[in-house]
């Protein structure tokens, strides 16, 4: 398991489709490094997390992945697509049942936002990376329980129970 002291961010990720689908990759030893995309025009937001920072990926009010930022570079794939910019990340944790999820009726096995954050929390559904300590709901609850470090301690056990830790390919500073 990785030290969660750098877990500071959360981002909503949804496929741009009418159907509810979940972002996931077949993970093997070399496919854990992927590009996490942002909407074109949100380059400044994509730059905010620093190399080595950790980010919780939320999808349809469920936590599906924790990723680590591989470097500080914002990439543009040149496609002109709405989501053509991104950051290189390594998947370090994913929900247990994500690989078995075939339809939205089976969401009960994926950890819900409330379960992971320890209370009901609201994030803007804008696809931007949100610094946890800047979220009013987060602060209202977690400032009474040790702030961001208290949350990082709390979430360690929840993530271990609800998912699998993946061995990082590269140790960052």
Secondary structure, 3 states (H helix, E strand, C coil): CCCHHHEEEEEECCCCCCCCCCCCCCCCCCCCEEEEEECCCCHHHHHHCCCCCEEEEEECCEEEEEEEEEEEEEEECCCCCCCCEEEEEEEEEEEHHHHHCCCHHHHHHCCEHHHHHCCCCCCCCCCCEEEHHHCHHHHHHHHHHCHHHHHHHHHHHHHHHHEEECCCCCCCC
